[in-house]
Amino acid sequence: MYKNILLPVDLNETELAQKAIDTAVFLAQSCNATLHVFTVIPGFNMPMVSSHFPPEVMREALTDLQVRLKKYAKQHLPEGVNYQTDVAEGKTYKKILKKITQSNIDLVVIATHNSKLNHFFLGSVTAKVVEHSNTNVLVIK
């Protein structure tokens, strides 16, 4: 049914991510799909931030994040699951939407906090992905 499943994870919220991982792994195994484990480092694209960090520091941060994500995936995904890891830099929801298009994603499995207050004041990456995505999004609370 699904061929490419996107699993966006925040490496700073690993407990929250685990709930989505369990569901994404089950679906990937059931459908023999590729699981795309994806994370985003925000901020470097903002002029105020980028003016304080030379380009090599930004590249190093992305490389370090890729290493952390690969290690995380290896630790949390069972053997036999076909997966790829990828990182991006920028606004999280926009990078998730771009990844959906670039990788022909047909399902996004994403975890969210169950906080209306957080959504009201800060906005919600999950809400924006659901609103703007052209593919199915499974939200795990």
ABEGO torsion letter per residue (X at the ends): XBABBBBBBBAABAAAAAAAAAAAAAAAAAAGBBBBBBBBBBGAABAAAAAABBAAAAAAAAAAAAAAAAAAAAAABBBGBBBBBBBBBEBAAAAAAAAAAAAGBABBBBBBBBBAAAAAAAEBAAAAAAAABABBBBBBX
